[in-house]
Structure formats: C-alpha cells, structure tokens
Amino acid sequence: MRFGALLSGGKDSLYAAWKVMQMGSDIACFITIRSKNAESYMFHTPNISLTRLQAEASAIPLIEQETEGIEEKELLDLATSIHCASEKFHLDGIVTGAIQSVYQATRIERICHQEGLWCISPLWQCDQETYVRSLANEGFEVIVAGVFADSLDASWLGTHIDRTFVDRLKKVSGKYQISIAGEGGEYESFVLNAPFFKKRIIIEKAEILFKHGAGNYRIISAGLV
C-alpha cells in the first residue's frame, strides 16, 4: 500500500512513518502544514521549515501547505494538501503520529474518510515511556526543540532525547504530571537522523529563545552529511 505521512519535523510523525515502512508499505510522500500560528491546536511549528531537509535526507517527496492557523479553518488547508497528495501520488492512506490527542486524530480521520483514504496512527495509545526509550535504540537522533511547561527550563532545549533524557524527565513527570512523550504540549522535538534517512542533518547554527517559562531551540542553519 502507498501512504502519505504527515510530517511535523518531530519524533512522532517520523517514527510513525518508520513503523509503516516496517510493515512493508511504501511512504510515497510527506505532507507538511506550515502554520503561521505558533499556538495552533493542530500543527507543530518549531523549525517547521526544516522538514524540507528531512524529506531530502530520506529521498521522499514533500508536499507543503501554508495555513493561517485559525482553529478549524486550518483543517481546510490540511484537507487540500491531503487531496493534492492523494491525486499526485495515488495514495491508499495517510499516516499520523497521533498518540493520545482525540482532537487531532478525529479531524484527520474525518478528512481521510471524505477522501476515501485509510488513516493509520501506529503510535495510538502506545506506552509512552517504552516508545520514547526506543527512539535512540532504533537509530533515531532527536533533540528537544521547544519547552512549554513550568517544570522544563531552558536547560532542556537542544538536548538529545535518549535514556538520560527519559530518566531526567521521569523525575519531574510524577510531580508535575508531564507526559513522557510530550503529548500535553510540554515539549516539542526535531529529528536529525532516522533509520531510513540517506543522510544525517547537522546543525550549523542555532539559538535558544526562552521567556516567561517557555522557549524554543531555533535552528538558524543546517545541512546534510
């Protein structure tokens, strides 16, 4: 089967695509929605422009769609991009990185149903700690690209998501009820390497922006090696 994978640049979307590949299906294209609204309920925004590098690194075509990020109206832009991808690449379905967000999952499923496409979310209701620990073990190199919880300060930005990260996060997760996978929006991530990448992304220049208890690791320039 041929699938288009929604690509945010973060760990969940790329790991979900990898799981579908392991099932023997083809990821024919990536689909990225570039929201102008940093507070979007639907779409990841940190370093979103760099999904182009991830697509290039994996040698998979990328379809990009801009949206103003207005709640619910942004779904029309998502529907447009999915329709275009389906027409161009003759897709059987769409892959999402949804884990627990019913808000996101049901809206994507509705669009897929309207297009006559399958909607697959390989991470749905997974054990979050097991999943996050498996990232490094399976060849994913992931960094923290944003923090948005009171218990996560600037020191987390740019750190690698690995066993040390999980152990550190667990120490604060119980007290502050933080999702290990960041499903509550506590943190965002960016993938530098994955098992199916042909090349690895290297960060050439970045800066930490942190204010009022939240911040981003903004990648200013990056390349492929």
Steps between C-alpha positions, in 0.01 A plus 500: 500500500606859436475757776560868549644583842419823681838652587547752781875462538454340841555148626141373487434563131831351384483200734146428379622510139781259593254257659290496182813433294580208728153360430601478134311803368641786297521861619443669165516856633513721806244773567593805708260771614685824575285690747549871557340457842749383764204412724335268246301215655571278200850565374855498636688823419860494641750472211218400264685637196768234550266215408637570151839376620343192658321417177821551304693287750254216451463547121121520538300773320347774715173686455477825697192704580485829688217584737410804706442260788147612579328231706291262287563706183854360493340162437396620156867553416582154631221352289632680193852365552378144559283516187792629291734233638246226436448612141869541424634188669196268473482443874310232688521678832654754737736437793484715814715516812201538732542335840218622724354814345142419407466861378766445232427137417127537440545801272762328286290184488199700380700655215636158400149354502381779270789423263443125514837442667617282786627686807771321699646614833757235602573669834139533614468426874854359516698477824671838488810417701569186298455696179727791592770266630486307172581803286876499555511119503343491153735755348313827546696810597256748651543828686267714710383791283259668739393497866163625620457371855588681822724215614709502179753782482743616231751228591282243322515678164727333245558192716477155343198283568664183629508285812649782707224733381227252598653440843527874560145564379358224720634678807275798428213325320348349811498825692380718213303238301706543186444265208821309424427533128403868528140424404373786713713748308763504775782479246559475126774317314698498178649195327857521371531140387279195450558140386364576153692826445764486227679794660517650849406858587768706671424825679733777391354782706224520760379719781301452818201728547345474846255738662219483757550130570502379139747492216629364172823363363498686169716345231635786292694293249549129438634266234527136398798267526 
